[in-house]
Amino acid sequence: MNIAVRYQSRGGNTKAVAEILAEALGTEALAINSPIQEYTGILF
């Protein structure tokens, strides 16, 4: 199952949380405007 983490952050706090979550899940946190290229079972 693929997991994707996307975020939108003005001040940087949401980005920091998304990066911590992505690291724990073994994936990369990307900005919300980054397209999802493959099937994703779970999206944060």
PDB file of N, H, CA, C and O in Angstrom:
ATOM      1  N   MET A   1       0.844  -1.171   0.000  1.00  0.00           N
ATOM      2  CA  MET A   1       0.000   0.000   0.000  1.00  0.00           C
ATOM      3  C   MET A   1       0.889   1.233   0.000  1.00  0.00           C
ATOM      4  O   MET A   1       1.815   1.343   0.803  1.00  0.00           O
ATOM      5  N   ASN A   2       0.603   2.146  -0.896  1.00  0.00           N
ATOM      6  H   ASN A   2      -0.149   2.056  -1.549  1.00  0.00           H
ATOM      7  CA  ASN A   2       1.357   3.392  -0.964  1.00  0.00           C
ATOM      8  C   ASN A   2       0.735   4.435  -0.055  1.00  0.00           C
ATOM      9  O   ASN A   2      -0.485   4.522   0.085  1.00  0.00           O
ATOM     10  N   ILE A   3       1.606   5.224   0.561  1.00  0.00           N
ATOM     11  H   ILE A   3       2.597   5.153   0.448  1.00  0.00           H
ATOM     12  CA  ILE A   3       1.183   6.301   1.457  1.00  0.00           C
ATOM     13  C   ILE A   3       1.790   7.594   0.934  1.00  0.00           C
ATOM     14  O   ILE A   3       2.970   7.632   0.588  1.00  0.00           O
ATOM     15  N   ALA A   4       0.988   8.653   0.875  1.00  0.00           N
ATOM     16  H   ALA A   4       0.029   8.623   1.156  1.00  0.00           H
ATOM     17  CA  ALA A   4       1.458   9.959   0.437  1.00  0.00           C
ATOM     18  C   ALA A   4       1.161  10.984   1.530  1.00  0.00           C
ATOM     19  O   ALA A   4       0.133  10.912   2.204  1.00  0.00           O
ATOM     20  N   VAL A   5       2.073  11.933   1.694  1.00  0.00           N
ATOM     21  H   VAL A   5       2.908  11.991   1.147  1.00  0.00           H
ATOM     22  CA  VAL A   5       1.895  13.027   2.653  1.00  0.00           C
ATOM     23  C   VAL A   5       2.008  14.334   1.882  1.00  0.00           C
ATOM     24  O   VAL A   5       3.029  14.601   1.249  1.00  0.00           O
ATOM     25  N   ARG A   6       0.968  15.139   1.936  1.00  0.00           N
ATOM     26  H   ARG A   6       0.138  14.922   2.451  1.00  0.00           H
ATOM     27  CA  ARG A   6       0.965  16.453   1.300  1.00  0.00           C
ATOM     28  C   ARG A   6       0.628  17.504   2.357  1.00  0.00           C
ATOM     29  O   ARG A   6      -0.076  17.217   3.324  1.00  0.00           O
ATOM     30  N   TYR A   7       1.130  18.706   2.168  1.00  0.00           N
ATOM     31  H   TYR A   7       1.702  18.940   1.382  1.00  0.00           H
ATOM     32  CA  TYR A   7       0.899  19.773   3.141  1.00  0.00           C
ATOM     33  C   TYR A   7       0.757  21.118   2.456  1.00  0.00           C
ATOM     34  O   TYR A   7       1.211  21.306   1.328  1.00  0.00           O
ATOM     35  N   GLN A   8       0.125  22.046   3.147  1.00  0.00           N
ATOM     36  H   GLN A   8      -0.244  21.893   4.064  1.00  0.00           H
ATOM     37  CA  GLN A   8       0.077  23.456   2.774  1.00  0.00           C
ATOM     38  C   GLN A   8       0.405  24.242   4.028  1.00  0.00           C
ATOM     39  O   GLN A   8      -0.273  24.101   5.046  1.00  0.00           O
ATOM     40  N   SER A   9       1.435  25.066   3.963  1.00  0.00           N
ATOM     41  H   SER A   9       1.986  25.181   3.136  1.00  0.00           H
ATOM     42  CA  SER A   9       1.892  25.747   5.166  1.00  0.00           C
ATOM     43  C   SER A   9       2.343  27.164   4.844  1.00  0.00           C
ATOM     44  O   SER A   9       3.140  27.380   3.931  1.00  0.00           O
ATOM     45  N   ARG A  10       1.832  28.119   5.597  1.00  0.00           N
ATOM     46  H   ARG A  10       1.185  27.943   6.339  1.00  0.00           H
ATOM     47  CA  ARG A  10       2.274  29.506   5.435  1.00  0.00           C
ATOM     48  C   ARG A  10       3.420  29.821   6.382  1.00  0.00           C
ATOM     49  O   ARG A  10       4.384  30.485   6.000  1.00  0.00           O
ATOM     50  N   GLY A  11       3.316  29.348   7.611  1.00  0.00           N
ATOM     51  H   GLY A  11       2.533  28.808   7.921  1.00  0.00           H
ATOM     52  CA  GLY A  11       4.321  29.675   8.615  1.00  0.00           C
ATOM     53  C   GLY A  11       5.397  28.623   8.806  1.00  0.00           C
ATOM     54  O   GLY A  11       6.415  28.882   9.448  1.00  0.00           O
ATOM     55  N   GLY A  12       5.180  27.435   8.253  1.00  0.00           N
ATOM     56  H   GLY A  12       4.354  27.225   7.731  1.00  0.00           H
ATOM     57  CA  GLY A  12       6.179  26.384   8.356  1.00  0.00           C
ATOM     58  C   GLY A  12       5.865  25.311   9.385  1.00  0.00           C
ATOM     59  O   GLY A  12       6.518  24.267   9.395  1.00  0.00           O
ATOM     60  N   ASN A  13       4.875  25.540  10.257  1.00  0.00           N
ATOM     61  H   ASN A  13       4.345  26.387  10.248  1.00  0.00           H
ATOM     62  CA  ASN A  13       4.546  24.551  11.284  1.00  0.00           C
ATOM     63  C   ASN A  13       3.950  23.282  10.685  1.00  0.00           C
ATOM     64  O   ASN A  13       4.335  22.179  11.070  1.00  0.00           O
ATOM     65  N   THR A  14       3.023  23.425   9.758  1.00  0.00           N
ATOM     66  H   THR A  14       2.710  24.322   9.445  1.00  0.00           H
ATOM     67  CA  THR A  14       2.397  22.261   9.134  1.00  0.00           C
ATOM     68  C   THR A  14       3.427  21.472   8.338  1.00  0.00           C
ATOM     69  O   THR A  14       3.392  20.241   8.334  1.00  0.00           O
ATOM     70  N   LYS A  15       4.334  22.154   7.672  1.00  0.00           N
ATOM     71  H   LYS A  15       4.363  23.154   7.675  1.00  0.00           H
ATOM     72  CA  LYS A  15       5.403  21.485   6.920  1.00  0.00           C
ATOM     73  C   LYS A  15       6.264  20.648   7.864  1.00  0.00           C
ATOM     74  O   LYS A  15       6.616  19.514   7.541  1.00  0.00           O
ATOM     75  N   ALA A  16       6.599  21.197   9.017  1.00  0.00           N
ATOM     76  H   ALA A  16       6.313  22.119   9.280  1.00  0.00           H
ATOM     77  CA  ALA A  16       7.430  20.475   9.985  1.00  0.00           C
ATOM     78  C   ALA A  16       6.727  19.211  10.480  1.00  0.00           C
ATOM     79  O   ALA A  16       7.354  18.159  10.604  1.00  0.00           O
ATOM     80  N   VAL A  17       5.440  19.312  10.760  1.00  0.00           N
ATOM     81  H   VAL A  17       4.931  20.166  10.660  1.00  0.00           H
ATOM     82  CA  VAL A  17       4.677  18.148  11.218  1.00  0.00           C
ATOM     83  C   VAL A  17       4.567  17.120  10.097  1.00  0.00           C
ATOM     84  O   VAL A  17       4.706  15.922  10.343  1.00  0.00           O
ATOM     85  N   ALA A  18       4.322  17.570   8.885  1.00  0.00           N
ATOM     86  H   ALA A  18       4.209  18.543   8.686  1.00  0.00           H
ATOM     87  CA  ALA A  18       4.216  16.662   7.741  1.00  0.00           C
ATOM     88  C   ALA A  18       5.525  15.923   7.504  1.00  0.00           C
ATOM     89  O   ALA A  18       5.510  14.736   7.181  1.00  0.00           O
ATOM     90  N   GLU A  19       6.645  16.596   7.658  1.00  0.00           N
ATOM     91  H   GLU A  19       6.658  17.560   7.921  1.00  0.00           H
ATOM     92  CA  GLU A  19       7.945  15.952   7.469  1.00  0.00           C
ATOM     93  C   GLU A  19       8.209  14.900   8.541  1.00  0.00           C
ATOM     94  O   GLU A  19       8.765  13.842   8.246  1.00  0.00           O
ATOM     95  N   ILE A  20       7.819  15.178   9.771  1.00  0.00           N
ATOM     96  H   ILE A  20       7.367  16.038  10.011  1.00  0.00           H
ATOM     97  CA  ILE A  20       7.973  14.192  10.851  1.00  0.00           C
ATOM     98  C   ILE A  20       7.087  12.979  10.580  1.00  0.00           C
ATOM     99  O   ILE A  20       7.530  11.841  10.734  1.00  0.00           O
ATOM    100  N   LEU A  21       5.847  13.214  10.180  1.00  0.00           N
ATOM    101  H   LEU A  21       5.487  14.138  10.055  1.00  0.00           H
ATOM    102  CA  LEU A  21       4.927  12.128   9.862  1.00  0.00           C
ATOM    103  C   LEU A  21       5.449  11.292   8.694  1.00  0.00           C
ATOM    104  O   LEU A  21       5.428  10.063   8.745  1.00  0.00           O
ATOM    105  N   ALA A  22       5.910  11.957   7.659  1.00  0.00           N
ATOM    106  H   ALA A  22       5.927  12.956   7.618  1.00  0.00           H
ATOM    107  CA  ALA A  22       6.425  11.252   6.484  1.00  0.00           C
ATOM    108  C   ALA A  22       7.649  10.409   6.835  1.00  0.00           C
ATOM    109  O   ALA A  22       7.789   9.285   6.350  1.00  0.00           O
ATOM    110  N   GLU A  23       8.521  10.936   7.660  1.00  0.00           N
ATOM    111  H   GLU A  23       8.408  11.848   8.053  1.00  0.00           H
ATOM    112  CA  GLU A  23       9.705  10.189   8.069  1.00  0.00           C
ATOM    113  C   GLU A  23       9.309   8.915   8.822  1.00  0.00           C
ATOM    114  O   GLU A  23       9.897   7.856   8.608  1.00  0.00           O
ATOM    115  N   ALA A  24       8.322   9.022   9.694  1.00  0.00           N
ATOM    116  H   ALA A  24       7.844   9.883   9.868  1.00  0.00           H
ATOM    117  CA  ALA A  24       7.862   7.864  10.449  1.00  0.00           C
ATOM    118  C   ALA A  24       7.207   6.827   9.535  1.00  0.00           C
ATOM    119  O   ALA A  24       7.253   5.630   9.818  1.00  0.00           O
ATOM    120  N   LEU A  25       6.599   7.284   8.442  1.00  0.00           N
ATOM    121  H   LEU A  25       6.561   8.257   8.212  1.00  0.00           H
ATOM    122  CA  LEU A  25       5.912   6.387   7.513  1.00  0.00           C
ATOM    123  C   LEU A  25       6.813   5.888   6.386  1.00  0.00           C
ATOM    124  O   LEU A  25       6.415   5.022   5.608  1.00  0.00           O
ATOM    125  N   GLY A  26       8.017   6.428   6.299  1.00  0.00           N
ATOM    126  H   GLY A  26       8.341   7.132   6.931  1.00  0.00           H
ATOM    127  CA  GLY A  26       8.950   6.002   5.266  1.00  0.00           C
ATOM    128  C   GLY A  26       8.638   6.556   3.888  1.00  0.00           C
ATOM    129  O   GLY A  26       8.845   5.884   2.878  1.00  0.00           O
ATOM    130  N   THR A  27       8.139   7.785   3.848  1.00  0.00           N
ATOM    131  H   THR A  27       7.971   8.331   4.669  1.00  0.00           H
ATOM    132  CA  THR A  27       7.821   8.427   2.574  1.00  0.00           C
ATOM    133  C   THR A  27       8.308   9.868   2.619  1.00  0.00           C
ATOM    134  O   THR A  27       8.992  10.258   3.565  1.00  0.00           O
ATOM    135  N   GLU A  28       7.972  10.650   1.627  1.00  0.00           N
ATOM    136  H   GLU A  28       7.417  10.333   0.859  1.00  0.00           H
ATOM    137  CA  GLU A  28       8.416  12.044   1.548  1.00  0.00           C
ATOM    138  C   GLU A  28       7.218  12.976   1.636  1.00  0.00           C
ATOM    139  O   GLU A  28       6.189  12.721   1.010  1.00  0.00           O
ATOM    140  N   ALA A  29       7.334  14.037   2.395  1.00  0.00           N
ATOM    141  H   ALA A  29       8.170  14.244   2.903  1.00  0.00           H
ATOM    142  CA  ALA A  29       6.288  15.052   2.481  1.00  0.00           C
ATOM    143  C   ALA A  29       6.506  16.058   1.356  1.00  0.00           C
ATOM    144  O   ALA A  29       7.598  16.603   1.195  1.00  0.00           O
ATOM    145  N   LEU A  30       5.456  16.295   0.586  1.00  0.00           N
ATOM    146  H   LEU A  30       4.568  15.853   0.716  1.00  0.00           H
ATOM    147  CA  LEU A  30       5.535  17.229  -0.528  1.00  0.00           C
ATOM    148  C   LEU A  30       4.439  18.277  -0.406  1.00  0.00           C
ATOM    149  O   LEU A  30       3.435  18.060   0.271  1.00  0.00           O
ATOM    150  N   ALA A  31       4.635  19.404  -1.058  1.00  0.00           N
ATOM    151  H   ALA A  31       5.452  19.580  -1.608  1.00  0.00           H
ATOM    152  CA  ALA A  31       3.637  20.471  -1.054  1.00  0.00           C
ATOM    153  C   ALA A  31       2.352  19.984  -1.721  1.00  0.00           C
ATOM    154  O   ALA A  31       2.386  19.092  -2.570  1.00  0.00           O
ATOM    155  N   ILE A  32       1.242  20.561  -1.340  1.00  0.00           N
ATOM    156  H   ILE A  32       1.214  21.285  -0.651  1.00  0.00           H
ATOM    157  CA  ILE A  32      -0.079  20.150  -1.815  1.00  0.00           C
ATOM    158  C   ILE A  32      -0.195  20.268  -3.333  1.00  0.00           C
ATOM    159  O   ILE A  32      -0.997  19.554  -3.934  1.00  0.00           O
ATOM    160  N   ASN A  33       0.566  21.133  -3.961  1.00  0.00           N
ATOM    161  H   ASN A  33       1.218  21.713  -3.473  1.00  0.00           H
ATOM    162  CA  ASN A  33       0.469  21.298  -5.412  1.00  0.00           C
ATOM    163  C   ASN A  33       1.302  20.267  -6.182  1.00  0.00           C
ATOM    164  O   ASN A  33       1.325  20.303  -7.412  1.00  0.00           O
ATOM    165  N   SER A  34       1.980  19.358  -5.493  1.00  0.00           N
ATOM    166  H   SER A  34       1.961  19.330  -4.493  1.00  0.00           H
ATOM    167  CA  SER A  34       2.716  18.276  -6.148  1.00  0.00           C
ATOM    168  C   SER A  34       1.739  17.166  -6.516  1.00  0.00           C
ATOM    169  O   SER A  34       1.035  16.648  -5.650  1.00  0.00           O
ATOM    170  N   PRO A  35       1.692  16.800  -7.787  1.00  0.00           N
ATOM    171  CA  PRO A  35       0.731  15.766  -8.191  1.00  0.00           C
ATOM    172  C   PRO A  35       1.106  14.392  -7.639  1.00  0.00           C
ATOM    173  O   PRO A  35       2.278  14.091  -7.412  1.00  0.00           O
ATOM    174  N   ILE A  36       0.098  13.584  -7.435  1.00  0.00           N
ATOM    175  H   ILE A  36      -0.854  13.828  -7.619  1.00  0.00           H
ATOM    176  CA  ILE A  36       0.303  12.196  -7.016  1.00  0.00           C
ATOM    177  C   ILE A  36       0.342  11.367  -8.293  1.00  0.00           C
ATOM    178  O   ILE A  36      -0.649  11.291  -9.019  1.00  0.00           O
ATOM    179  N   GLN A  37       1.485  10.747  -8.565  1.00  0.00           N
ATOM    180  H   GLN A  37       2.290  10.808  -7.975  1.00  0.00           H
ATOM    181  CA  GLN A  37       1.709  10.055  -9.826  1.00  0.00           C
ATOM    182  C   GLN A  37       1.228   8.608  -9.826  1.00  0.00           C
ATOM    183  O   GLN A  37       1.056   8.023 -10.895  1.00  0.00           O
ATOM    184  N   GLU A  38       1.007   8.023  -8.660  1.00  0.00           N
ATOM    185  H   GLU A  38       1.147   8.499  -7.792  1.00  0.00           H
ATOM    186  CA  GLU A  38       0.683   6.611  -8.590  1.00  0.00           C
ATOM    187  C   GLU A  38      -0.502   6.386  -7.663  1.00  0.00           C
ATOM    188  O   GLU A  38      -0.935   7.299  -6.959  1.00  0.00           O
ATOM    189  N   TYR A  39      -1.021   5.168  -7.669  1.00  0.00           N
ATOM    190  H   TYR A  39      -0.670   4.427  -8.241  1.00  0.00           H
ATOM    191  CA  TYR A  39      -2.115   4.827  -6.779  1.00  0.00           C
ATOM    192  C   TYR A  39      -1.665   5.046  -5.339  1.00  0.00           C
ATOM    193  O   TYR A  39      -0.560   4.646  -4.971  1.00  0.00           O
ATOM    194  N   THR A  40      -2.498   5.670  -4.528  1.00  0.00           N
ATOM    195  H   THR A  40      -3.396   5.995  -4.827  1.00  0.00           H
ATOM    196  CA  THR A  40      -2.192   5.932  -3.128  1.00  0.00           C
ATOM    197  C   THR A  40      -3.342   5.394  -2.284  1.00  0.00           C
ATOM    198  O   THR A  40      -4.495   5.796  -2.441  1.00  0.00           O
ATOM    199  N   GLY A  41      -2.995   4.471  -1.382  1.00  0.00           N
ATOM    200  H   GLY A  41      -2.058   4.144  -1.254  1.00  0.00           H
ATOM    201  CA  GLY A  41      -3.995   3.892  -0.508  1.00  0.00           C
ATOM    202  C   GLY A  41      -4.348   4.792   0.655  1.00  0.00           C
ATOM    203  O   GLY A  41      -5.497   4.821   1.096  1.00  0.00           O
ATOM    204  N   ILE A  42      -3.359   5.535   1.160  1.00  0.00           N
ATOM    205  H   ILE A  42      -2.426   5.512   0.802  1.00  0.00           H
ATOM    206  CA  ILE A  42      -3.572   6.440   2.289  1.00  0.00           C
ATOM    207  C   ILE A  42      -2.942   7.787   1.958  1.00  0.00           C
ATOM    208  O   ILE A  42      -1.785   7.857   1.544  1.00  0.00           O
ATOM    209  N   LEU A  43      -3.707   8.847   2.141  1.00  0.00           N
ATOM    210  H   LEU A  43      -4.647   8.790   2.477  1.00  0.00           H
ATOM    211  CA  LEU A  43      -3.234  10.203   1.884  1.00  0.00           C
ATOM    212  C   LEU A  43      -3.400  11.036   3.143  1.00  0.00           C
ATOM    213  O   LEU A  43      -4.505  11.165   3.671  1.00  0.00           O
ATOM    214  N   PHE A  44      -2.306  11.597   3.619  1.00  0.00           N
ATOM    215  H   PHE A  44      -1.409  11.492   3.191  1.00  0.00           H
ATOM    216  CA  PHE A  44      -2.328  12.521   4.762  1.00  0.00           C
ATOM    217  C   PHE A  44      -2.115  13.918   4.241  1.00  0.00           C
ATOM    218  O   PHE A  44      -2.094  14.871   5.020  1.00  0.00           O
TER     219      PHE A  44
END
